[in-house]
Amino acid sequence: MTLDAEPYLSVVVTSRNDHHGGDPLMRLQAFVNSFDAHCRRTGLDAEVIVVEWNPPDDRPKLESLVRLPDDGVLTYRFIEVPPALHHTLQHADVLPLFQMIAKNAGIRRARGRFVLATNIDIIFSPELVAFVASKQLRPGHVYRVDRHDIENEFPLDATIEQQMAYAKSHQLRVHKATGSYPVDAQGGQRDLVDDVVDGRTVRLGGGWHVPETADGRPFRWATDAAELIVDPVAASIDSDAVLELEIQSNPYDEQSWVVIVVAEGERQLSRQRVSGRSTVVVALDKALGSQCRRIQLRVVDMPPEYRCQLPAFERRDALFYRVHRAALHSAACAPTDRRSGGSGPHWISRAAGRVASAITWRIGERLRSRIVQTFPEFRALEQTLRESERRLTYLQGLGDLATFLRIYRPVNLHTNGCGDFQMMAREHWNDLRGYPEFETFSMNIDGLFSYIADAAGIKEQTLEAPIYHLEHDVGSGWSPEGEALLRKRIAERGITWLDASTVYIWAAYMQWLRRPMVFNGASWGLSDAQLPERTFPAFSRSM
């Protein structure tokens, strides 16, 4: 590949030669070794852009430390953002790396037809690279994957087969659209805490939203044909088993509806009319109960006003309802029916129109943007993006903010670990002007960008093949165990961050306005700066 050629994929990462995240040099080397090996096997035409942000004066540059494969097929571009530019930003003295601005610098200079923003501690699965190499990516989509956290003693110099075997056998947890779950070393899901299923005897298939809480108890929104995977053997049930479902339609109304439970082969196990909050008990005969099976929940006669904003992957006419509990019992211990309910507003669904032009947006005082004082013109996205197929929701007589946010629920996107893998056509990155360039800690900016892309009509698609993520030291990067320590460390330095509640408020506004918020100016990605760059093309290493 020549330097002027357009590769199929540009992969953008950022780092610096310090100790952020726990040994970043090892992580970057693991990323390079594994990705290069996958590309050699699949023939993926790609470039890797490493943005070295604010390199320390007393340490070597990354380009001199990373061992690039002599027989690789990739082009590596090292782009430097010098300390002088870094120190023009707020919090520069206590925040050595502005991750999203750094990624934007790489994205703005990318040459690939598609651009993937990821991180240096990501190991790609062979199935994922093979899919990308098959050139089935399409504009109009933002591609996401599930992230599997693994132990960080990655065998750098092992063969790619040994590296993948290590990744598959040293897992800690998995991050899906429906939530984050602890797993055993081979990826088997462990028992869940504070969820509607235990994760062992009953697991979740497709069609579920992320867990929420009401009155201190967990629940999930489920859609028509949501799947449960039941395993009576794991529950140590030798006799006939029953499945207990505690379900609820719209929590503000008592109108009745029908829930149908269907096993594989379209065998109907139960059909019951319920209203309010009800417990449905479904008998599983011995033939079904002797092994792990998939079961679908289907709904009938649910009033159309219960249709609401749904994830981008859902059908336009999909319905939704609450599931508070799904559990297996012995038939001898089946629970009795119980009901409760409430009252409140009805939801009314209307079809969305075409995507409008992006709106300018003044951010709050806690966050400072590079264009906080100026608002340039934004070109209409409707010229480049197809018509949105999503639905919006309206409430007659809009009340207070709490009511507004309840009714204008943000679309349920796969924002769980999204900063580790967001891939779409290069023109879409340019249309939306990259990640919002807030001069703050990078937390939740990637999730905000997912909502911005969705509001622009770019449909999210989650690929089946996973990525693996090398575990951080506790408190140096996000993990369930280290989140509190990470937040404490950031707060002690006086660094602000974008909190999740603000993201949801902005997402609701975008849903209401039917247009994306674009925060950056025309010079996004430091395009007005001449950044030093050194390229190591594949052909020069193979000569």
Sequence and secondary structure as in RCSB ss.txt:
>XXXX:A:sequence
MTLDAEPYLSVVVTSRNDHHGGDPLMRLQAFVNSFDAHCRRTGLDAEVIVVEWNPPDDRPKLESLVRLPDDGVLT
YRFIEVPPALHHTLQHADVLPLFQMIAKNAGIRRARGRFVLATNIDIIFSPELVAFVASKQLRPGHVYRVDRHDI
ENEFPLDATIEQQMAYAKSHQLRVHKATGSYPVDAQGGQRDLVDDVVDGRTVRLGGGWHVPETADGRPFRWATDA
AELIVDPVAASIDSDAVLELEIQSNPYDEQSWVVIVVAEGERQLSRQRVSGRSTVVVALDKALGSQCRRIQLRVV
DMPPEYRCQLPAFERRDALFYRVHRAALHSAACAPTDRRSGGSGPHWISRAAGRVASAITWRIGERLRSRIVQTF
PEFRALEQTLRESERRLTYLQGLGDLATFLRIYRPVNLHTNGCGDFQMMAREHWNDLRGYPEFETFSMNIDGLFS
YIADAAGIKEQTLEAPIYHLEHDVGSGWSPEGEALLRKRIAERGITWLDASTVYIWAAYMQWLRRPMVFNGASWG
LSDAQLPERTFPAFSRSM
>XXXX:A:secstr
  TTS  SEEEEEEE SS TTS HHHHHHHHHHHHHHHHHHHT  EEEEEEEES  TTS  GGGTS   TT   E
EEEEEE HHHHTTSTTTTT    HHHHHHHHHHT  SSEEEEE TTEEE HHHHHHHHTT   TTEEEE  EEEE
 S   TTS HHHHHHHHHHSEEEEEETTEEEEB TTS B   SSSSS SSSEEE SSB   EEETTEEEEEEETT
EEEEE TTTTT  S EEEEEEEES TT    EEEEEEETTTEEEEEEEE SEEEEEEEE HHHHTS EEEEEEEE
S  GGG     TTS TT  EEEEEEEEEEEGGG     EE       EEEE       B     TTS BTTTT  
     GGGTS     EEEE SS  SHHHHHHHS       TTGGGEEEEEHHHHHHHTSS  BSSB TTHHHHHH
HHHHHTT EEEE SS EEEE   BTTB  TTTHHHHHHHHHHTT  B  HHHHHHHHHHHHHHTS B    TTGG
GTTS   EEEE HHHH  
